[in-house]
């Protein structure tokens, strides 16, 4: 099932419009807590990924268990939770692709690069791409290309939103 992304602000506004008795700060806190649980890979009792919107209203649950039926094609989910799920899936794919020696980084002379010896600059930790598995290869190649003692620069840097 593919969820329709919705921002936290839009969801809170929509929810309160249809349920005026809901307290906005409490709902925001519930969404924040459920999103954190989702990021930490907590699961519903059935083993499925958490549905952040449903989990914000009570219990850590997936859509199917919350609603008692399979999710329709138009159900909403918080944008950040959809991104987390995508990143997890891409990481699994990248790990499979690079496991077992099938995908390695090499110097121009063909020698294999020990990625454990390539330090990640603090600059990278402030970049939105640091968590994006689609950018992982580019980021690793950029770090490998850096000379010792040279100031680190990256053309793909995008400052992470706080």
Contact map, one row per residue, 1 for C-alpha under 8 A:
111000000000000000000000000000000000000000000000000000000000000000000011100000000000000000000000000000000000000000000000000000000000000000000000000000000000000000
111100000000000000000000000000000000000000000000000000000000000000000000110000000000000000000000000000000000000000000000000000000000000000000000000000000000000000
111110000000000000000000000000000000000000000000000000000000000000000000111110000100000000000000000000000000000000000000000000000000000000000000000000000000000000
011111000000000000000000000000000000000000000000000000000000000000000000011110000000000000000000000000000000000000000000000000000000000000000000000000000000000000
001111100000000000000000000000000000000000000000000000000000000000000000000111100100000000000000000000000000000000000000000000000000000000000000000000000000000000
000111110110000000000000000000000000000000000000000000000000000000000000000111100000000000000000000000000000000000000000000000000000000000000000000000000000000000
000011111110000000000000000000000000000000000000000000000000000000000000000001110000000000000000000000000000000000000000000000000000000000000000000000000000000000
000001111111000000000000000100100000000000000000000000000000000000000000000001100000000000000000000000000000000000000000000000000000000000000000000000000000000000
000000111111100000000000000000000000000000000000000000000000000000000000000000000000000000000000000000000000000000000000000000000000000000000000000000000000000000
000001111111110000000000000000000000000000000000000000000000000000000000000000000000000000000000000000000000000000000000000000000000000000000000000000000000000000
000001111111111000000000000000000000000000000000000000000000000000000000000001000000000000000000000000000000000000000000000000000000000000000000000000000000000000
000000011111111100000001001100000000000000000000000000000000000000000000000000000000000000000000000000000000000000000000000000000000000000000000000000000000000000
000000001111111110000000000000000000000000000000000000000000000000000000000000000000000000000000000000000000000000000000000000000000000000000000000000000000000000
000000000111111111000000000000000000000000000000000000000000000000000000000000000000000000000000000000000000000000000000000000000000000000000000000000000000000000
000000000011111111110100000000000000000000000000000000000000000000000000000000000000000000000000000000000000000000000000000000000000000000000000000000000000000000
000000000001111111111111000000000000000000000000000000000000000000000000000000000000000000000000000000000000000000000000000000000000000000000000000000000000000000
000000000000111111110000000000000000000000000000000000000000000000000000000000000000000000000000000000000000000000000000000000000000000000000000000000000000000000
000000000000011111110000000000000000000000000000000000000000000000000000000000000000000000000000000000000000000000000000000000000000000000000000000000000000000000
000000000000001111111100000000000000000000000000000000000000000000000000000000000000000000000000000000000000000000000000000000000000000000000000000000000000000000
000000000000001111111110000000000000000000000000000000000000000000000000000000000000000000000000000000000000000000000000000000000000000000000000000000000000000000
000000000000000100111110000000000000000000000000000000000000000000000000000000000000000000000000000000000000000000000000000000000000000000000000000000000000000000
000000000000001100111111011000000000000000000000000000000000000000000000000000000000000000000000000000000000000000000000000000000000000000000000000000000000000000
000000000000000100011111111000000000000000000000000000000000000000000000000000000000000000000000000000000000000000000000000000000000000000000000000000000000000000
000000000001000100000111111100000000000000000000000000000000000000000000000000000000000000000000000000000000000000000000000000000000000000000000000000000000000000
000000000000000000000011111110000000000000000000000000000000000000000000000000000000000000000000000000000000000000000000000000000000000000000000000000000000000000
000000000000000000000111111111000000000000000000000000000000000000000000000000000000000000000000000000000000000000000000000000000000000000000000000000000000000000
000000000001000000000111111111100000000000000000000000011000000000000000000000000000000000000000000000000000000000000000000000000000000000000000000000000000000000
000000010001000000000001111111110000000000000000000000000000000000000000000000000000000000000000000000000000000000000000000000000000000000000000000000000000000000
000000000000000000000000111111111000000000000000000000010000000000000000000000000000000000000000000000000000000000000000000000000000000000000000000000000000000000
000000000000000000000000011111111100000000000000000000111000000000000000000000000000000000000000000000000000000000000000000000000000000000000000000000000000000000
000000010000000000000000001111111110000000000000000110110000000000000000000000000000000000000000000000000000000000000000000000000000000000000000000000000000000000
000000000000000000000000000111111111000000000000000000010000000000000000000000000000000000000000000000000000000000000000000000000000000000000000000000000000000000
000000000000000000000000000011111111100000000000000000010000000000000000000000000000000000000000000000000000000000000000000000000000000000000000000000000000000000
000000000000000000000000000001111111110000000000010110110001000000000000000000000000000000000000000000000000000000000000000000000000000000000000000000000000000000
000000000000000000000000000000111111111000000000000100000000000000000000000000011000000000000000000000000000000000000000000000000000000000000000000000000000000000
000000000000000000000000000000011111111100000000000000000000000000000000000000000000000000000000000000000000000000000000000000000000000000000000000000000000000000
000000000000000000000000000000001111111111000000000000000000000000000000000000000000000000000000000000000000000000000000000000000000000000000000000000000000000000
000000000000000000000000000000000111111111100000110100000000000000000000000000001001000000000000000000000000000000000000000000000000000000000000000000000000000000
000000000000000000000000000000000011111111000000000000000000000000000000000000001001000000000000000000000000000000000000000000000000000000000000000000000000000000
000000000000000000000000000000000001111111000000000000000000000000000000000000000000000000000000000000000000000000000000000000000000000000000000000000000000000000
000000000000000000000000000000000000111111100000100000000000000000000000000000000000000000000000000000000000000000000000000000000000000000000000000000000000000000
000000000000000000000000000000000000111111110000110000000000000000000000000000000000000000000000000000000000000000000000000000000000000000000000000000000000000000
000000000000000000000000000000000000010011111111110000000001110000000000000000000000000000000000000000000000000000000000000000000000000000000000000000000000000000
000000000000000000000000000000000000000001111111110000000001110000000000000000000000000000000000000000000000000000000000000000000000000000000000000000000000000000
000000000000000000000000000000000000000000111111000000000000100000000000000000000000000000000000000000000000000000000000000000000000000000000000000000000000000000
000000000000000000000000000000000000000000111111000000000000000010000000000000000000000000000000000000000000000000000000000000000000000000000000000000000000000000
000000000000000000000000000000000000000000111111100000000000000000000000000000000000000000000000000000000000000000000000000000000000000000000000000000000000000000
000000000000000000000000000000000000000000111111110000000000010000000000000000000000000000000000000000000000000000000000000000000000000000000000000000000000000000
000000000000000000000000000000000000010011110011111000000000110000000000000000000000000000000000000000000000000000000000000000000000000000000000000000000000000000
000000000000000000000000000000000100010001110001111100100001111000000000000000000000000000000000000000000000000000000000000000000000000000000000000000000000000000
000000000000000000000000000000000000000000000000111111100001111000000000000010000000000000000000000000000000000000000000000000000000000000000000000000000000000000
000000000000000000000000000000100110010000000000011111110000010000000000000011001000000000000000000000000000000000000000000000000000000000000000000000000000000000
000000000000000000000000000000100100000000000000001111111000000000000000000111000000000000000000000000000000000000000000000000000000000000000000000000000000000000
000000000000000000000000000000000000000000000000001111111111111001000000000000000000000000000000000000000000000000000000000000000000000000000000000000000000000000
000000000000000000000000000001100100000000000000011111111111110000000000000000000000000000000000000000000000000000000000000000000000000000000000000000000000000000
000000000000000000000000001011111100000000000000000111111111000000000000000000000000000000000000000000000000000000000000000000000000000000000000000000000000000000
000000000000000000000000001001000000000000000000000011111110000000000000000000000000000000000000000000000000000000000000000000000000000000000000000000000000000000
000000000000000000000000000000000000000000000000000001111111000000000000000000000000000000000000000000000000000000000000000000000000000000000000000000000000000000
000000000000000000000000000000000000000000000000000001111111100000000000000000000000000000000000000000000000000000000000000000000000000000000000000000000000000000
000000000000000000000000000000000100000000110000011001110111110000000000000000000000000000000000000000000000000000000000000000000000000000000000000000000000000000
000000000000000000000000000000000000000000111000111001100011111011000000000000000000000000000000000000000000000000000000000000000000000000000000000000000000000000
000000000000000000000000000000000000000000110001111101100001111111000000000000000000000000000000000000000000000000000000000000000000000000000000000000000000000000
000000000000000000000000000000000000000000000000011001000000111111111110000000000000000000000000000000000000000000000000000000000000000000000000000000000000000000
000000000000000000000000000000000000000000000000000000000000011111111110000000000000000000000000000000000000000000000000000000000000000000000000000000000000000000
000000000000000000000000000000000000000000000100000000000000111111111000000000000000000000000000000000000000000000000000000000000000000000000000000000000000000000
000000000000000000000000000000000000000000000000000001000000111111110000000000000000000000000000000000000000000000000000000000000000000000000000000000000000000000
000000000000000000000000000000000000000000000000000000000000001111111110000000000000000000000000000000000000000000000000000000000000000000000000000000000000000000
000000000000000000000000000000000000000000000000000000000000001111111100000000000000000000000000000000000000000000000000000000000000000000000000000000000000000000
000000000000000000000000000000000000000000000000000000000000001110111110000000000000000000000000000000000000000000000000000000000000000000000000000000000000000000
000000000000000000000000000000000000000000000000000000000000001100111111000000000000000000000000000000000000000000000000000000000000000000000000000000000000000000
100000000000000000000000000000000000000000000000000000000000001100101111101000000000000000000000000000000000000000000000000000000000000000000000000000000000000000
100000000000000000000000000000000000000000000000000000000000000000000111111000000000000000000000000000000000000000000000000000000000000000000000000000000000000000
111000000000000000000000000000000000000000000000000000000000000000000011111000000000000000000000000000000000000000000000000000000000000000000000000000000000000000
011100000000000000000000000000000000000000000000000000000000000000000001111100000000000000000000000000000000000000000000000000000000000000000000000000000000000000
001100000000000000000000000000000000000000000000000000000000000000000011111110000000000000000000000000000000000000000000000000000000000000000000000000000000000000
001111000000000000000000000000000000000000000000000010000000000000000000011111000000000000000000000000000000000000000000000000000000000000000000000000000000000000
001111000000000000000000000000000000000000000000001110000000000000000000001111101100000000000000000000000000000000000000000000000000000000000000000000000000000000
000011110010000000000000000000000000000000000000000110000000000000000000000111111100000000000000000000000000000000000000000000000000000000000000000000000000000000
000011110000000000000000000000000000000000000000000000000000000000000000000011111110000000000000000000000000000000000000000000000000000000000000000000000000000000
000000100000000000000000000000000010000000000000000000000000000000000000000001111111000000000000000000000000000000000000000000000000000000000000000000000000000000
000000000000000000000000000000000010011000000000000100000000000000000000000011111111100000000000000000000000000000000000000000000000000000000000000000000000000000
001010000000000000000000000000000000000000000000000000000000000000000000000011111111110000000000000000000000000000000000000000000000000000000000000000000000000000
000000000000000000000000000000000000000000000000000000000000000000000000000000111111111000000000000000000000000000000000000000000000000000000000000000000000000000
000000000000000000000000000000000000011000000000000000000000000000000000000000011111111100000000000000000000000000000000000000000000000000000000000000000000000000
000000000000000000000000000000000000000000000000000000000000000000000000000000001111111110000000000000000000000000000000000000000000000000000000000000000000000000
000000000000000000000000000000000000000000000000000000000000000000000000000000000111111111000000000000000000000000000000000000000000000000000000000000000000000000
000000000000000000000000000000000000000000000000000000000000000000000000000000000011111111100000000000000000000000000000000000000011100000000000000000000000000000
000000000000000000000000000000000000000000000000000000000000000000000000000000000001111111110000000000000000000000000000000000000000000000000000000000000000000000
000000000000000000000000000000000000000000000000000000000000000000000000000000000000111111111000000000000000000000000000000000000000000000000000000000000000000000
000000000000000000000000000000000000000000000000000000000000000000000000000000000000011111111100000000000000000000000000000000000000110000000000000000000000000000
000000000000000000000000000000000000000000000000000000000000000000000000000000000000001111111110000000000000000000000000000000000000100000000000000000000000000000
000000000000000000000000000000000000000000000000000000000000000000000000000000000000000111111111000000000000000000000000000000000000000000000000000000000000000000
000000000000000000000000000000000000000000000000000000000000000000000000000000000000000011111111100000000000000000000000000000000000000000000000000000000000000000
000000000000000000000000000000000000000000000000000000000000000000000000000000000000000001111111110000000000000000000000000000000000100000000000000000000000000000
000000000000000000000000000000000000000000000000000000000000000000000000000000000000000000111111111000000000000000000000000000000000000000000000000000000000000000
000000000000000000000000000000000000000000000000000000000000000000000000000000000000000000011111111000000000000000000000000000000000000000000000000000000000000000
000000000000000000000000000000000000000000000000000000000000000000000000000000000000000000001111111001100000000000000000000000000000000000000000000000000000000000
000000000000000000000000000000000000000000000000000000000000000000000000000000000000000000000111111111110000000000000000000000000000000000000000000000000000000000
000000000000000000000000000000000000000000000000000000000000000000000000000000000000000000000011111111100000000000000000000000000000000000000000000000000000000000
000000000000000000000000000000000000000000000000000000000000000000000000000000000000000000000000011111100000000000000000000000000000000000000000000000000000000000
000000000000000000000000000000000000000000000000000000000000000000000000000000000000000000000000011111110000000000000000000000000000000000000000000000000000000000
000000000000000000000000000000000000000000000000000000000000000000000000000000000000000000000000111111110000000000000000000000000000000000000000000000000000000000
000000000000000000000000000000000000000000000000000000000000000000000000000000000000000000000000111111111000000000000000000000000000000000000000000000000000000000
000000000000000000000000000000000000000000000000000000000000000000000000000000000000000000000000010011111100000110000000000000000000000000000000000000000000000000
000000000000000000000000000000000000000000000000000000000000000000000000000000000000000000000000000000111110000111100000000000000000000000001000000000000000000000
000000000000000000000000000000000000000000000000000000000000000000000000000000000000000000000000000000011111111110000000000000000000000000000000000000000000000000
000000000000000000000000000000000000000000000000000000000000000000000000000000000000000000000000000000001111111110000000000000000000000000000000000000000000000000
000000000000000000000000000000000000000000000000000000000000000000000000000000000000000000000000000000000111111000000000000000000000000000000000000000000000000000
000000000000000000000000000000000000000000000000000000000000000000000000000000000000000000000000000000000111111000000000000000000000000000000000000000000000000000
000000000000000000000000000000000000000000000000000000000000000000000000000000000000000000000000000000000111111100000000000000000000000000000000000000000000000000
000000000000000000000000000000000000000000000000000000000000000000000000000000000000000000000000000000000111111110000000000000000000000000000000000000000000000000
000000000000000000000000000000000000000000000000000000000000000000000000000000000000000000000000000000011110011111000000000000000000000000000000000000000000000000
000000000000000000000000000000000000000000000000000000000000000000000000000000000000000000000000000000011110001111100000000000000000000000000000000000000000000000
000000000000000000000000000000000000000000000000000000000000000000000000000000000000000000000000000000001000000111111100000000000000000000000000000000000000000000
000000000000000000000000000000000000000000000000000000000000000000000000000000000000000000000000000000001000000011111100000000000000000000000000000000000000000000
000000000000000000000000000000000000000000000000000000000000000000000000000000000000000000000000000000000000000001111110000000000000000000000000000000000000000000
000000000000000000000000000000000000000000000000000000000000000000000000000000000000000000000000000000000000000001111110000000000000000000000000000000000000000000
000000000000000000000000000000000000000000000000000000000000000000000000000000000000000000000000000000000000000001111111000000000000000000000011000000000000000000
000000000000000000000000000000000000000000000000000000000000000000000000000000000000000000000000000000000000000000011111100000000000000000000010000000000000000000
000000000000000000000000000000000000000000000000000000000000000000000000000000000000000000000000000000000000000000000111110100000000000000000010000000000000000000
000000000000000000000000000000000000000000000000000000000000000000000000000000000000000000000000000000000000000000000011111110000000000000000000000000010000000000
000000000000000000000000000000000000000000000000000000000000000000000000000000000000000000000000000000000000000000000001111111000000000000000000000000000000000000
000000000000000000000000000000000000000000000000000000000000000000000000000000000000000000000000000000000000000000000000111111100000000000000000000000010000000000
000000000000000000000000000000000000000000000000000000000000000000000000000000000000000000000000000000000000000000000001111111101100000000000000000000000000100000
000000000000000000000000000000000000000000000000000000000000000000000000000000000000000000000000000000000000000000000000111111100100000000000000000000000000000000
000000000000000000000000000000000000000000000000000000000000000000000000000000000000000000000000000000000000000000000000011111110100000000000000000000000000001100
000000000000000000000000000000000000000000000000000000000000000000000000000000000000000000000000000000000000000000000000001111111100000000000000000000000000111100
000000000000000000000000000000000000000000000000000000000000000000000000000000000000000000000000000000000000000000000000000001111111000000000000000000000000111110
000000000000000000000000000000000000000000000000000000000000000000000000000000000000000000000000000000000000000000000000000100111111001100100000000000000001110000
000000000000000000000000000000000000000000000000000000000000000000000000000000000000000000000000000000000000000000000000000111111111101100100000000000000000000000
000000000000000000000000000000000000000000000000000000000000000000000000000000000000001000000000000000000000000000000000000000011111100000000000000000000000000000
000000000000000000000000000000000000000000000000000000000000000000000000000000000000001000000000000000000000000000000000000000011111111100000000000000000000000000
000000000000000000000000000000000000000000000000000000000000000000000000000000000000001001100100000000000000000000000000000000000111111110000000000000000000000000
000000000000000000000000000000000000000000000000000000000000000000000000000000000000000001000000000000000000000000000000000000000001111110000000000000000000000000
000000000000000000000000000000000000000000000000000000000000000000000000000000000000000000000000000000000000000000000000000000001101111111100000000000000000000000
000000000000000000000000000000000000000000000000000000000000000000000000000000000000000000000000000000000000000000000000000000001101111111110000000000000000000000
000000000000000000000000000000000000000000000000000000000000000000000000000000000000000000000000000000000000000000000000000000000000111111111000000000000000000000
000000000000000000000000000000000000000000000000000000000000000000000000000000000000000000000000000000000000000000000000000000000000001111111100000000000000000000
000000000000000000000000000000000000000000000000000000000000000000000000000000000000000000000000000000000000000000000000000000001100001111111110000000000000000000
000000000000000000000000000000000000000000000000000000000000000000000000000000000000000000000000000000000000000000000000000000000000000111111111000000000000000000
000000000000000000000000000000000000000000000000000000000000000000000000000000000000000000000000000000001000000000000000000000000000000011111111100000000000000000
000000000000000000000000000000000000000000000000000000000000000000000000000000000000000000000000000000000000000000000000000000000000000001111111110000000100000000
000000000000000000000000000000000000000000000000000000000000000000000000000000000000000000000000000000000000000000000111000000000000000000111111110000000000000000
000000000000000000000000000000000000000000000000000000000000000000000000000000000000000000000000000000000000000000000100000000000000000000011111110000000000000000
000000000000000000000000000000000000000000000000000000000000000000000000000000000000000000000000000000000000000000000000000000000000000000001111111000000000000000
000000000000000000000000000000000000000000000000000000000000000000000000000000000000000000000000000000000000000000000000000000000000000000000111111101010000000000
000000000000000000000000000000000000000000000000000000000000000000000000000000000000000000000000000000000000000000000000000000000000000000000000111111000000000000
000000000000000000000000000000000000000000000000000000000000000000000000000000000000000000000000000000000000000000000000000000000000000000000000011111000000000000
000000000000000000000000000000000000000000000000000000000000000000000000000000000000000000000000000000000000000000000000000000000000000000000000001111100000000000
000000000000000000000000000000000000000000000000000000000000000000000000000000000000000000000000000000000000000000000000000000000000000000000000011111110000000000
000000000000000000000000000000000000000000000000000000000000000000000000000000000000000000000000000000000000000000000000000000000000000000000000000011111000000000
000000000000000000000000000000000000000000000000000000000000000000000000000000000000000000000000000000000000000000000000101000000000000000000000010001111100000000
000000000000000000000000000000000000000000000000000000000000000000000000000000000000000000000000000000000000000000000000000000000000000000000000000000111110000000
000000000000000000000000000000000000000000000000000000000000000000000000000000000000000000000000000000000000000000000000000000000000000000000100000000011111100000
000000000000000000000000000000000000000000000000000000000000000000000000000000000000000000000000000000000000000000000000000000000000000000000000000000001111100000
000000000000000000000000000000000000000000000000000000000000000000000000000000000000000000000000000000000000000000000000000000001000000000000000000000000111110000
000000000000000000000000000000000000000000000000000000000000000000000000000000000000000000000000000000000000000000000000000100111000000000000000000000000111111000
000000000000000000000000000000000000000000000000000000000000000000000000000000000000000000000000000000000000000000000000000000111000000000000000000000000001111100
000000000000000000000000000000000000000000000000000000000000000000000000000000000000000000000000000000000000000000000000000001110000000000000000000000000000111110
000000000000000000000000000000000000000000000000000000000000000000000000000000000000000000000000000000000000000000000000000001110000000000000000000000000000011111
000000000000000000000000000000000000000000000000000000000000000000000000000000000000000000000000000000000000000000000000000000010000000000000000000000000000001111
000000000000000000000000000000000000000000000000000000000000000000000000000000000000000000000000000000000000000000000000000000000000000000000000000000000000000111
